[in-house]
């Protein structure tokens, strides 16, 4: 088995063509080669291999047929890769010995395998040598085809052939600065499966995190963090397209990573964590107005405008906040189109994979022990501080809600570490209480934010629309106030009911 350690980028076409002839800071560029590659990916009708983190392809490379098995392991950066030459253009499972395909019944698998999609690319390969490492730069131009559907491929891959991971990131940063390349953590195989399923332009949701009790804190931290980065970065196009759910999911991915950093904070070393947190907070802040305004318009203003009582005022408030929402969507799009966003992606992934991220004296602690300690301590503290919840200021309630949200994320991250029936039931009960607290406090916090937005809008409104806007705003906020008042009792009750863990 070889471990394929690579970074993949989307890159503007004009830069893609010029890159093989360019100089790369810190690296010596060798002679280019070119080839045409056609790869067919195989799986069962229910995508059994994909569900187990595997891909199986047969690639035509000149006169050769190369069978490749790849396996993504949550505990490591990169993928396990097994390659062998075969005689035909269909998989030869007899030559898959020593690969993860052995976990399946080969005879049964052979009968159910079928082609799912294929890729056809023209590849330009350029070796890049630094003082300590050898890196292969590959530019792929072509398409992914699944039945009648197709999607273009315009990407650059950097693969570490030998040497040090830090050199791979240094070359990646040099290319990003020169060409505007954007890190893309979705493989061709993942794109192909999406295309085959008709999900070419989809919103990316959080993936299940599979931890096991044999993992160390170091391994588990990286597995969770990689998942969170894939989650938020995978929604960049949806944000560019002003997709409200895509904006929401990017925010969720960012919050998951920020929550993880907080949960592991006592084990993180150096000042790098603070720099990464600051950048993640910046991006979250650029997305926040779009999400908040979209929810306010859809859930509060739209229903109110259907009330005959409002008439002109309803149209005025809808127009006012719809325009603000459009401006917020544009702001979110500008953020993900910026150089700062592209740099954030590379810097965050490099920080996750750095050996210095977790303090060395803590890195080998069993993750199961750490998870139990974190959940116990944080639940105990929320129960203690939540006794005075109904007397807290809005800001204090907001901070408690964030702490509750972090515990809920921790329960999701660590779920597979508690496999017994009793533990699963206990964790499900905990998650249920946490969700009710989070929803109740979230609605109360939203009301405070909406009130501030409305006051700001009324004060800045023209004289022509001010009275109508003020009247409509009073109706909208009055209804929201009535809806959220009972939620304080719900939150207090649920905090007191939090189980020990």
N, C-alpha and C positions, 0 to 999 in steps of 0.2 A: 504494500500500500504506500502511495505517496500522499502527502497532505498538500492540497492546492491552496496556497495563500495568495489571495489576489484582491485588488480593489477595482471596481468597475465604475465607469463614469459615462454620463450623457454629455455630449459636447456639440457645440454649434458646428454645422456642416463646413463652414468656411475655415474654422480652426482645425477641423478633422483632417482636411486635405493637406494643410500646410504643416501639420505637426511632425510627420516623419522626416521632414527636411530641416526641422528646427534643432537648435542647441538646447539642451536641458541643463539648467544650473546644477552643478554638483555631480553631473554624470557625463560619461563619454558615450556617444551614440555610435552604434556599429552599422553594418551593412543590412539593408532591408531585404526581406523576401516576401513573395506574394503567393497566395494559394486560394483556390475555390473549395469551400467546404460545405457539404450537404449532410445534415445530421437528422436522423429520425429518432424520436423519443417514443419509447414503448411503456405501456402500463396495462393494468386490467381495466375493465369497463368502469369499475368503481374507484379507480385510482388508488389501489392498495399500496403501491410503492410510494407514491407521493405522501400518503398519510403516515408512512413510517420514515419520512425524511430521506427517501431514496430517489434517485433518477437513473434510468437505464437508456442509453442511446447507442445507435450504430452510426458511425460517421464514415462517409466516403471521402478519402483523402488521396486524390490521384487514383492509383490502381489498388490501393489498400482499403480494407474495411476494418475499422477499429471499433471494438466494443468497449464502452466505458460505463462503469458503475460509480456513482457518487453518493456520498452519505454525509449529511450535515449533523454534526455532533454538538450539542449545546455547550459542552464543556470546553470546546476549543474554537479558536479563530481559524477559519478555513474549512475545507471539506476533505474528507477522505476520498481518494481517487484510485480506482483500479482499472488499468487499461490492458487490453490484449487484442492481438490481431486475429480475426476470424475469417472464414472462407466465404461467407454469404452476407447478404444485406439484412438478415433477420438475426435476432439474438441467439447466441449459442450458450445456453445455460450450463453446458458441460464444462465450459471454460470460466465459469463464475465461482469456482472453488476458492475458498479463502476470502470471499467478499460477503457483505451482509445479506446477499441474496440467499445464502445458505440457511438463513433463518426461516425461509419459506419452503414449502414442499416443491422442489424443482419441477417434477412432472406435472403437477396440477397447475403451477404457475405458467409453464410453457404453453399449456392448452388455452389459457385465458389471456395471454398477452396479445396486444394489438397496437398498431401505430396510433398515437394520440395527436401528434403535431410534428412538424419538421422545421428546421432552420436552414436557410441558404444564404451564405455570406461570402463576400470577397474579403479575405484577411490580409492585411499588411502587418508584418512582424518586424520589429526593430529591437535588437539587444541594447540594453543600457547598462553600462558598468560604472559603479562608484568605486571608491577606494576599498570597500569591504564586501560589496554585494554585487550579485548579478540579477538583473531585473529584465523581464521580457515585456515590451510594450507591444500590444496588439490592437489594431484598429479594424473593426468589423463593420462592413456596409452590406446590407441585404435586407432580408425579411424573415418573419416568423409566419408560417402558414398552418392553419387548422381548418380543414375542409374548405369552405368558400371564404373564410375570414383570413385576413392577413394584417400584419402590423410591421412597420419599418424598423430596421435595426441600424442605429447610428451611434456606436459606442466605442469606448476605449477601455482596454483592460491592462492593468499592471500586475504582473505575477512575479512574486519573489522566488527566483529559481534557487538561489543560495545566498547566505549572508544574514543580514540583520533586518528585523522588522522596521526599525526606525528609519532605515534608508528607503524602504518602500514608501513610507509616509512623507519623507523629505522630497522625493521625486514627485509624489502625488501633489504636494503643495506647490511645487514649482510649475507643474502643468496647469493646475487650477488658476494660478496667477496669470499665466501667459494666455490661456485659451478660454477661460470661463467655464471649465469643466465642472459638472455637478455630480458628486458621489451618488451612486444608485445601488442600493443594496438588494434590488430584486434581480435574480438571475434570469437568463434566457429561458430556463426550464420553468420557472415560476410564471413568467410572462406567457409562455406557451400554454400552460395549463389554464391560465385566466382566459386566454383567447379561445381555447377549445370550449370553455364553459360559457362563453359569451360575456365575460366580465372584463373586457379590454380597458374600459374606462370606469374603474370602480373605486370606491372608497375603501381604504385599508383599515381593518379593525384589529384590536389586540389579539395576538395569537396565544394559544395555551402555552404555559411555561412548564416544562417537564424537569423538575429537580429530583434528585434521589439522595438518599441518606449517606451514600458514599462520597458525595461531593464535599469539597472544602468550601469555606467562606469565599475564598478567592475565585473558585470556579463558578460558584452560584452567582456571585455578584456580576461576573462578566456575562453569564447566560441571560440574566434578567435585563441587564443594560443593553445588550445587543437587541433583544426583543423590543425594548422600548424605542431604540433608535430606528429600527425597521418600521415600527408603528408610525412614528411621527414623520419620518422622512418619506415614507411611502405615500403620504397624502399631499405632497407638494403640488402635484398637478391639479388635484381637486381644489386646493386653495387658489391656485391660479385661475381656475375656472369659476371661482366664486360659488363653489358648492358648499352650502351651509353645513352638511354632515361631514364633509371633508375637513372643514375648518374646525369643527367640534372634535373630530378624531385626532387631528394634529395636536390640539390642545390636550386631549386625554393622554396621548403618547408622551408629550412633554411633561405633564404632571406625573405620570408613572415614573419617568426617569428621575425627576426632581424628588419624588417621594422615596425612591430607592436610595438616592444619595443621602437623604436625611436618615433613613433607617440604618444605613451602614456608616453613618458619619463618624462614629468613634473609632472605626477601623481604617478610615481613609487617611492617607499620608500626604504631606506636602500642601502647598498653596494652590495646586492645579485644580482641585475640586471646587474651590471658591470661584476661580475664573470660569470654569465650565458652568457652574450654577448661575453666574451672572449673565452668561450668554443665553442660557435656556430661559431665564427669567425675561430677558429682552424679547425673545421671540414670542413667549407666552403673552407678554404685554401688547405686542403688535397684533395678535389675533383676538385678544379679549373683547374689544369693542364690537367686532363683527358678530361674534357669538351672542353677546349680551343683547345687542340691538335686534338681532334676528329673532331671538326668543321673545323679547318684549313686543315686537310687532305682531308675531304670529299668535302668541298665546294671550296677549292682553289687549292690544289695540284692534286687531282684526275682529274678534268677537264683539267688541264695543261698537264698532262702526256699523254693525248690522242692526243696532238699536235705533229705532225711529226717534228716540229722545235726543240723540246727538245731532243728526242731520249735518249741517255745515261743519260743526266742530269736529265731527268724526272724520270728515275728509281732510280737514286741516291737520289734525294730529297724525293721521296716517301718512299724509304727504311729507310732513316734517320729519318723522322718524324713518320713513322709507328712504328718504334722501340721505339721512345720516347713516343708515345701514349700508347703502351703496358706497358711500365714501369710506366706511370702515372695511368693506370687502376689498376695495381698491388698495387700501393701506396694507391689508394682509397680503395681497398679491405682490405688492412692491417689496414687502419684507422677504418673501421666498424667492424673489427674482434678484436679490441683492448679493453682492460679493460677501457681505457679512454672513449671510445664511450659508453660502457654499463653504466658507471657512469654518463655520460652526460645525458642519457635518464632519469634516475631516478631523478637526481638533477634538471633537467629542469621541469619535471612534478611536483615535490614537490614544487618548487618555484612558479609555476603557481597556485597551489592550496592553498598556504599559505595565511592566513588572513592578513599578513603584507605586501603583495606584492604591493597593492594599498594603498596610504596614506589614513587614515581613514576619514579625513575631505573632501576628494574628492570622496570617493567610491560610494556615493549615488547620484552623479550628473547624470541626465538623459543622456543616450548615444546619443540621437538625438541632444541634444544641443552641446555636446562635438564634435560630428562628423562634424556638420556644421561649428563650430569654426576652427577645424583642417584643413578642406578643404579650407576654405576661406583664412586663414593665409598662408598656404603653397603655394597655387596657386599665391597669391599676391606677395610673395617673389620670386618665380621662374620667374614670369613675369618681376619683377624689375631687378633681377640680370641677366636675360637672354638677356637684351638689348644689352649687349656687347659680346654676345656669339661668334661671328665670330672673336673676338680679344683675346679670352681666350687661355691659354696654354692647352695642352692636359690633364694635371692633373686637371685643373679647369673645363674643359669640362666633364671629368669623374665624378667629384664630383657633377656637376649639373645634369648629367644623373641619378645618384643615387637618388638625391632629386626628380626628375621627376618620377622615378620608385616607390618611396615610396608613392607619391600622387596617382599613378595608383593602387597600392595595397590598399590604403585607400578607393578609390572609389569602389573597389571590396568588401572590408570588410563591408562597410556601405551601400551597394546598396539597401538592403531591408528597410532601414530607410527612403527612399525617394520614396514612392509608387505612387504618383500622376503621371498622364500622362506627365505633364509639367516637373516634376522633373526627370522622367526617360529619357525624351528626352535630358534634360540638362546634365545629367550624362553620357549618351551615347556619346554626342558631346564632352564632356570633355575627356572621355576615348579614343576617336578616336584621338584627338590631342596629348594626352600624348603618345599613342602608336607610332605615327609617329616620335615624338621627340626622344623617347627611342630607336627606331630602327635606326634612323639616327645617333645619337650620339654613339650608340653601335657599329655600323659598323666602324665609325671613330676611336673609341677606339680599336677595334679589329685590325685595320690596324697598329696602333702604336705598339700593343703587338706582332703582327706577324713579324713586322720589327725587333724588338729586338730579337725574337726567331731565326730568320733566320741569323742575324749577328752573334749571339752566335754560331750557328751550323757551319757556314762557318769558323769562327776563330778556332774552335776545330776540324775541319775535317782533315783527313789524306791528305798528299800531293797528293796521288793517285786520290782522289775524289774531292779535293778542287775546282779546276777550273770548273768541271762539276756542282758541287753543287752551286757555286757562279752564274754561268750563269742561271741555272734553277731558282734559288731564285730571280734573277733580273726579269725574265719573269713573275713569279708568283706575285711578289710584284707590278710590273709595271701595271699588269692588275687590281689588287685590288685597286691600287691608282686611276686609271682611273674611276673605278666603284664608289668609295666613295667620290670623289671630289665634285660632285653636291649635296651631302647630307647635306653639311653645309648650303646651301641656304634653303633646306627643313626644317632643324631644326630651323633656324632663323624665317622663316615664321610661323611655327607652334607655336613657343613660343609666338609670337606676337598675334596669334589668340586665345590663351587660354582664355576661357570665365571666367568671375567672377562667384563665387558660394556663 
